[in-house]
């Protein structure tokens, strides 16, 4: 990690990151470690033991805090620090801007990602109808008839089965409504930095994301998972946190979105397979019994 008044940079064999301090939520020193927080509860944690001395750790933390507090303007992003593999001729790119609902899916919502008023209205009608019918059948209809001694048109077992089915349906719609309310609230929690215009490039060796506030280059081994929920290309990091979410409507048509998705999925799968084969080919260290006093002869 390197810090300067404009940027925070990370260099690793599998990824490179350059972030403006405006993309950082907070900088703090907690329990002998520097904790740098960025959107969606993601962290950089650097323990003091990694520095040559405690004074160096405190100096580094103080500088990071000062740079973050003083950040006001968006710096000019220079991609000269990117590794050679990012310049592969075989690449695909897409430029887009996310909306809040693209990220509420990363905050435990239900249904499709980009909902309209119609979608919320239909969910509300199902919730109101199921709970209203349950109340009517259980009290105003069956309850009052049984209370007055009037014979109902249904057998008792049929009444029970009908009410049980509607009860389960009402429970499901009520849970869905609570999650939708949570989703609406989550829209206000999505940081503005996630909604800026960005460009994502994919190559056979990795993915590069560029935005006004950051440049991130991930080789496929540094990508935790790739999935395609609700017409989104969802790329997670190794901590299984949402890193990139590309909506299908960012492409000119469904064919282009499907082609881009196929390359993401294919290159990630090929890389995973290659790494599995490499691990299988690694030689195992010998374990002779005569050099291990704790191994029994039977073993």
PALUM-487029 format. One record per residue: residue in three letters; x, y, z of N, C-alpha, C in turn. Coordinates in steps of 0.05 Angstrom, whole numbers, plus 5000, padded with zeros to 4 digits. Atoms other than C-alpha are relative to their C-alpha. Layout:
N
ALAXYZXYZXYZ ...
END
This chain:
299
UNK501749765000500050005000501850255000 UNK498649745001502450694982497850225002 UNK501949784997498951345002501450264992 UNK499149745008499652044974497750195005 UNK502349814996495452684981497749954982 UNK502150055020491452464920498849725001 UNK500950275004491151714921500849815023 UNK499250234985491251074960500549784979 UNK499450215021494650514919500749745014 UNK499350274991495149764929501249854976 UNK498750165021499849324890500349715011 UNK499950284993499248564892500549854974 UNK499550155024501148014844497549954984 UNK502550065014493847904827498250254996 UNK501749775004491048614831501550265004 UNK499049734996492549354827497650185005 UNK502249814993488249904858501150285004 UNK499449724995488650654856497350145006 UNK502549884991483151024895500550295009 UNK500049734989481851754907499149995029 UNK501049994973480951934980497150075002 UNK502849945000474052174961498349744998 UNK501450265001472251434950500249855026 UNK499750134974474151265022498050125019 UNK501949914980468951295076501250105026 UNK498849924974473351335138502749885003 UNK497350104993480351255165500250025030 UNK499850004971481451045237502249805009 UNK498050184988486550705282498749865023 UNK501550154980483350155323501649755008 UNK498850244990486649625367502549924985 UNK497450065012493649675339499849944970 UNK500350045028491249695267498850254987 UNK501249785016489750215213497749884985 UNK502450105013482650105187499050224981 UNK500949825021480750435121497549884989 UNK502650105008473350355104499250134974 UNK501249895024470350425035497349874995 UNK502950075002463150315009499449715002 UNK501150274996459049695024501549845021 UNK498750134977462749545089502449834992 UNK497550135007469349365057502350155013 UNK497949894983475849485093502849934989 UNK497250075001483349535087500950015029 UNK499050014972486449315153503049945000 UNK497150034999493849415165500950015029 UNK499250014972496449185232502750145004 UNK497549864993501949575267502549834998 UNK497750185000506448965268501449994972 UNK498850005026507649045193501950234995 UNK498249775002511349705204502649945015 UNK497450054988518649745224500050085030 UNK500149924972516650085289497250125006 UNK502649894994510350315326499750294992 UNK500149725008512251035311499450034970 UNK500550005029512250885237497049944994 UNK502950065004505250585242498350245007 UNK501549774993502651195278500350234980 UNK499549805020505851655227498549954975 UNK501450085024502851265169497050055004 UNK502949964994495851275202499350305001 UNK500649714999496352025216500050124972 UNK499949895027498352165144497549924984 UNK502450095014492551745117497650155009 UNK502349854989487652095163500150294990 UNK499749725010490352785142499350014970 UNK500650005029489952615067497049974996 UNK502850045003482852365075498450245008 UNK501449764990480652975114500350234981 UNK499549775017483753455064499049964971 UNK500850055027480953125001497550164993 UNK502249835009476453604963499449964970 UNK500450015029477553544888500649724989 UNK499550265013477352934842502650024985 UNK497449985013484552804820499949884972 UNK499850125027486652624749501049725002 UNK499350284998486851874742502049924978 UNK497950095019493251604709500249705002 UNK499950294999493150874690502749884993 UNK497450105007500550814677501049795020 UNK499250194980501150404741498949724995 UNK501350265005496949834711502049804989 UNK498250215010500449174697499749954970 UNK499950045028502148944627497649844989 UNK502250175010496448434622497550164994 UNK502349845005491348994622499950114972 UNK499949895027493649204552499649784979 UNK500550225019491548544520498350104977 UNK501649925023488948644449497249885000 UNK502650134999483348154461498550105025 UNK501449894978478648554504497250094992 UNK502649895004471448774511499550205022 UNK500549804980468949394546497250104998 UNK502649894999462549724567500150245019 UNK500149764984461150424595497150045009 UNK502749994989455150524641500050165026 UNK500349894973452450854704497949835015 UNK501950154984449150454759497950185011 UNK502149874984442650654793499949875027 UNK499950104973441250544866498949715002 UNK501250274998436949924853502049784990 UNK498050205007442949584821501549895024 UNK498450074976446349584889498349915023 UNK501750104978440349444933499949704999 UNK499850305001440948724908502349905016 UNK497850084982447548704946499450055029 UNK500949944972443648915008497649835007 UNK502150194992438948315013497250094992 UNK502749945009432948514971498849754986 UNK501350225013428048064934499150084972 UNK501149945026425648014862502150114981 UNK498249895020428648354802501550245011 UNK498449784989433948884812498850274995 UNK501149745007430949464775496949994999 UNK502950014997423749534799498750264992 UNK501549765006418450024776497750025021 UNK502249964982412450304814497949774996 UNK501850225006408349764779500849755016 UNK499150244986412649214810499350025030 UNK500749974972411749504880497049995004 UNK502950014997404349594868498849724999 UNK501050285001403248874848500749855025 UNK499350134975407048634909498250095023 UNK501849904979402749084954497249884997 UNK502650115004396348824922499949715009 UNK499950284991398348094934500149995031 UNK499850004971400148265006497350075013 UNK502549914989393648635019497849794995 UNK502150205007389348104984500349755018 UNK499650244985392447515020499450045030 UNK500649954972392147825089497150075005 UNK502949944998385148105077498349754999 UNK501550255003382547425054500449825025 UNK499550164976385847085114498350105023 UNK501649894978382447565162497149954996 UNK502850055005375747485128499249725006 UNK500750284996375846735127500249915029 UNK499550104973378646635196498150125021 UNK501749874980374047125232497250064990 UNK502649915009368447445193498349794987 UNK501550215013366446825154499849755017 UNK500050254985368346165186499650055030 UNK500249964971369146455255497250075009 UNK502749924992362346795258498049784995 UNK501950225006358746205226500349785021 UNK499650214980361845705274499050105027 UNK500949894975360346175332497050005003 UNK502949994999353046235313498749734995 UNK501150275004352345495299499049944972 UNK500850045028351045585225501949804986 UNK498350195014353545015182501350134976 UNK498649875022358845255134499949824975 UNK500150165025358945025061502449824997 UNK497650175002365744695073500249805023 UNK499450194979367744085111502250125018 UNK498149884980371844245174502949974990 UNK497350045010378143935143500650184976 UNK499649825023377144335079500450295010 UNK499749734989376344965120502950045011 UNK497349984989382844825157502150014978 UNK498050005022386644665093500050274985 UNK500249745014384045305059501350225016 UNK498849794984385945745117503049965003 UNK497150054998392745405124501550094975 UNK498749915025394445525050500150304999 UNK500049715001392346245054501850125021 UNK498149914979396246325119502950004990 UNK497250025010402646085086500550214978 UNK499749805021401446535026500250285012 UNK499949734986400047135072502750045013 UNK497449984987406346985111502250074979 UNK498049955021410446965046499950284989 UNK500349735011407547615019500850215021 UNK499249814979408547955086503050025003 UNK497149994999415847755088501150154976 UNK499149865024416747995016499650305003 UNK500549714996413548665034502150135019 UNK498049894981418348755093502750034985 UNK497549985015424248615046499950234980 UNK500349775019421549114995500250265014 UNK499749754984420949645049502950045007 UNK497249984994428049485069501650094975 UNK498749925025430149554995499650304995 UNK500549715004426850244990501850165018 UNK498349864981430550455053502949994991 UNK497250035008437050175025500850184976 UNK499449825022436450624964501350255010 UNK498849764989438151205009502749955012 UNK497450074988444150825036502249954979 UNK498050055021447550714969501850244996 UNK498249775003453751164966499950114972 UNK500049875027453951664909502449924984 UNK497650085015460851414891499549754983 UNK500650245016457750764866498250064976 UNK501849935021453151134819501350174978 UNK498649845020458451504779500449834974 UNK499650135025459751344706502749855001 UNK497650164999464850784697500249834975 UNK499450175023468050344644501249745011 UNK498950264992469349594653501049864976 UNK498750155021474149214609500649725010 UNK499250274994475048464608501949904979 UNK498150135018480848074579500349715009 UNK499650284992482847344581501449975027 UNK498550034975487047494642498850155024 UNK501149864977482647944684498050224992 UNK502049795004477948544691501150265011 UNK499149744992479349284696497550185002 UNK502349814996474349794724501250285003 UNK499149724998475450544713497650185007 UNK502049804993471351094746501550265007 UNK498649754993472851824763501549995026 UNK498850014974474851614833501849765005 UNK498350244995478450954824500649854974 UNK499350195021481950464778500749745014 UNK499550264988481749734796500549794979 UNK499350215019485149174758500249745016 UNK500150264986483648454781500649784980 UNK499750255015486647834751497949805009 UNK502250194993481647264750500449855026 UNK499750134974484846914810499150185023 UNK500949824978483047544851497050054999 UNK502949985001475747494830498849765015 UNK501050214984471847094880497849844987 UNK502350145012465446934842498950184978 UNK501549865021461747124778497349884998 UNK502850105002454147064775498450204983 UNK501749845018448447334733497250015010 UNK502849994989442347484777498550244989 UNK501949795007436447894752501150194979 UNK498949855022439748124687502250195009 UNK497749854991446048354721502549824997 UNK497450144998453348154713501250075027 UNK499249944973455548094785502749875005 UNK497350094995462948044800500750065029 UNK499249974971465147924873503049975003 UNK497250034994471947994904500449745017 UNK499450254985475347444945498750005027 UNK501549994975471647675008497049974995 UNK502850045008465147534970498450265003 UNK501449755000463448274971499550094972 UNK500749905027460148604911502250204992 UNK497949835011465648924869499050154975 UNK500949885026462449044800497249894994 UNK502750095008455149024779499250154974 UNK500549885027453749134705497149924992 UNK502750075009446349174685500049934970 UNK500150085029444448844619499250234983 UNK500949785017441149484595502350204995 UNK497749835007448149804593501049934972 UNK499250095027449049424527497950084979 UNK501949925021445849604460497649804998 UNK502150205002441848954462500649765017 UNK499650244984440948284496502249834989 UNK497950165012445547944447502850085009 UNK497449904991451448394465500449945030 UNK499850064971449948304540500649715004 UNK499550284997449747554532502849924991 UNK497350065009456247544493502150095020 UNK498249904980459747974545500049815024 UNK500250184977457047524601501449734994 UNK498850255007459346904564503150015002 UNK497149974998466447174559500950025029 UNK499349984972466547364633499949725013 UNK500350274988464046674653502149814990 UNK498150195012468446294604502950055010 UNK497349944992474946654622500449955030 UNK499750064971473646594697500149705004 UNK500050294997472045854691502749884990 UNK497550105010478245734649502350055019 UNK497949944980482646084700499849825024 UNK500350184977479645684757501049724994 UNK499150275007480845034720503149994998 UNK497150005002488045234705501349995027 UNK498850004973489445384778499649745014 UNK500450274988486344724800502049804989 UNK498050185011490944354752502850065010 UNK497449924989496944744777500349895028 UNK499950104972495244564849500449705001 UNK499850295001494443834831502849904992 UNK497450085010501243824797502350075020 UNK497949934981505044104857500949755015 UNK499050234986509643594890499450025030 UNK500550014971507843374961502649965015 UNK497650034984513143435014500049725013 UNK499950274988515542745039499750025030 UNK500550014971513542545110501149735011 UNK498950264990518441995133499449975029 UNK500750064972516341655198502350035019 UNK497750004981523341625227500850295008 UNK499349724992523742395229497750135015 UNK502349894986517042485264499649855026 UNK500250154975517342275338497149985010 UNK502850004991509842405346498349814983 UNK501650185017507641915292500449715010 UNK499950274989505841225317500949804978 UNK499250205020508640595282497649904985 UNK502450095013501540385267499150194978 UNK500749815020500241025229501949974976 
END
